[in-house]
Amino acid sequence: MLKTDQESRKSILDYCAANEITWHFIPPRAPHFGGLWEAAVKSAKHHLLREIGNTNVSYEDMSTLLTQIEMCLNSRPLVPIPSDPSDLEVLTPGHFLVGTNLQAVEELNLADVPDNRLSHWELTQKRFQRIWSRWYPEYLQQLQSRAVKGCKNPVTIVPGRVVLIKDDNLPPTQWPLGRITHVHPGKDGVVRVVTLKTATSDAVVRPVAKIALLPVPAESEQQLDPACRN
């Protein structure tokens, strides 16, 4: 038997009360209070408008495209899950929706195929892939900027950090993760190269410009290697 809206609301409130869950909302019409997550939504809207422009799009195609963009936003890693320091599990918006990270079936790359040779579905996928190719590096750049400037508590490059590994040829919703195992500072003490542990390798060397560090909760900060802090 389906619950009414009032019954569903009551069950949610009872569950939150029993588990001591409290909500803190930003003011109406104040997206700048949202910080990084609102910036990610803003950039996705920007690239959607650039891609669609004045093109006539059917309701079904637009609904499919918006749903896929929503999936990209809800698949992005937020913070590491502080359970086992050796694993690469991260919390995503999808965990709050379905209890786990969101996955997508990889489609053929249609970037170089002319539009007049594509079906409705393929044309929608081409637009989706183009939006992803623009939004993905911009989002990583936002994470990288938090690590170096403009942040009250900048993200430091130390062993133990979970990072996103930048790859310009990734399909949508793919977020390769790694954990820093060693840092390699130069003679000036600045870390420009790191060694990472990934799901497929224990020693992947990358420059700092090709990684984006995920923020960590304050209590997890104390668990990182203090000898290698900048």
N, C-alpha and C positions, 0 to 999 in steps of 0.2 A: 504494500500500500504506500502510495506516494505521500510524502509529508507536505503540509502547507508551508508557505513562507514563514509564518509565525512559529510553527513547530520547528522548522529548520534553524531559525534564528535562535530559539531557546536552546536547542541542542548544542549549537556552536558556543553560545555563552556559557552553558553549563560545563562544556569540555574545557574552555579557556579558564574558567574559575577553578576547576578541579586541578588543572595543571599549572596554575599560577602564571598564565599567559596574559600579558598586558600589551596594548597597542598604543603607539605614539604616532600621531598623524601630523603631517606638515599642514600649514595654513592653506585654505583654498586660494587658487590662482597665484601660487607662489612656488613655481617649479624650481627656482634657484635654491630653495631650501633642500631639494633632493640631492644636490651634488652630483656625484659621478653617474648614478643610475639615470637621472633625468638627462644628463648630457648625452648618454648613450642613446636614449629614446629620441632626443632632438636630432642627433646626427643621422639616425635611421630615417626619420621623417624627411630630413633634408635630401638625402640620396634618393628616397622614393619619389619626391617631387621632381628631382632632376631627371630621373629615369623615365617617368611617365610623361611629364610635361603636359602638353595639350592633346595627347593621344586619346582617342576614344577607346575605353576599356569596358568590357561587359561586366555585369555584376559578379558573375561566377569567377571570371579571371581575376578581378580585383579582390574578391573574397579569398581566393586561393593565395594570391600574392601576399596579402596582409597577414594571413595565417602563418605563412612560411617565414615572413619577417619577424612575427611575434615569436616563432619557435627559435629563431636565431638569438633574439634578445634574451629569451628564457633559458637558453643553453649555455650562456657565458658563465665562466667560473667567477665566483664572488670572493670567497675566502677558503683556505684549507680547512678540512674537518680535522680538529685536533684529537685524533684517536691514536693511530699508530704513526710515529714520526717517520717511518720508512715508506709508507704508502703514499700514493698520489691522489687520494680522494679529495674532492673539493665540493663545496656547497654551491649550488646553482639555483636560480629562480624556479627551475623545473622541480626541484625537491619540494617546494612549498605547494606545487600544483598536483603532481602525480607521485611524489615520494621518491623520485630518482631523477637522474639527468636525462634530458631529452635526446633522442637519436633520430637521424634522418637517413633515408635510403639515398645513396649517392647516385646522381644522375650524370649522363654524359655531358661533357663540357661543350656548350653550344655557342660560346662567345664569338667564334669566327664563322658561324653559319648565317647566311643572309636571312632576313626576316621572312621573305616571301617563300622560303622553302620549309618553313616551320608550321606545325599545327598550333592550335590554341594552347594546348598544354606545353608544347616545346617553347613557344614564344614566352609564356609565363615563366618557365624555368630559366630561359635566357635572361629575362629581366631580373629575376631573383638572384641569379649568379652574378650579374653585373652590380647589383646593389650590395651583395655580400663582399665582392672584391673591392668596393670603395669603403664600406663601413668597417670591415674587419681591421685593416691597418690603421684606420683613424681611431678606433677604440683602443687598440694596443698603444698607440701614441699617447692617448689620454692616461693610460696606466703608467707609461714610462715617465710622463711629465710629473706625476705625483712622487716619483722616486727621487727627482733631482731638484725640483723647485716648486714654489707656490703652495707648499703644504706645511702646516704647522708641525706635523710629525711625519717627516719624509720617510719613505721606505728605504731601509739600508740594505746593502748587498753583503750578506753574510751567509755562511753555510747553514743549511736547514730551510732556507726560503723555498717556497713553491713558486714556480714561474711558468708563464706561458711562453712557448718557443715560437718565434715569428717565422712563418713560412708563407710566402706569397702565392703558392700554388695549391692551397688547401681548399677542399670542397666545403660548402656551407655546413655549419654546426660542428666542425671538427676543431678541437682545441688541444693541440699537443702540449702536454705538461711535463715538467721536469723539476727535480729538487736539487738545489745547489749543494754539492759535496765539497768542492774546494774553490777558493778564490785565488786569483793570481794578480796581486797588485804590482804596479810598475815601480820604478825607482822613486817616483814622487809619492808613493803610497796610495795612488788612485787605482781602484779595481776596474779594469777594462775587459778582462777575460775571466770566464768561470767554467768549471767542470760540472756537468749535470748528470744526474741519474734519471733515466727515463723508463718508460714501460718496456722498452726493447733493448736498452743498453745501460751499462753502469758507468760509462765514461764518454760523455758527449761534450766536446769543447765548443763553446760559443762566445762571441763577443757580447758585451753588455748591450750593445745597440740592437741585438737580435733577440732579446728577451724582454719580457714585461713582468715585473714582480707583483704578485698578489698581496694586498694588505693582509695583515694578521691581527687578531685581537690583542689587546694590551697584555693579557695574562700569558699569551703564547709567546710574546716577545722575550720573556725571561728564559724560555727554554732554548733559545738559539745560542750558538757559540759566541760567548762574549769576547773571546780573544781576537776575533776577526772583525769587530765592528769598526765602521769608518769613524 
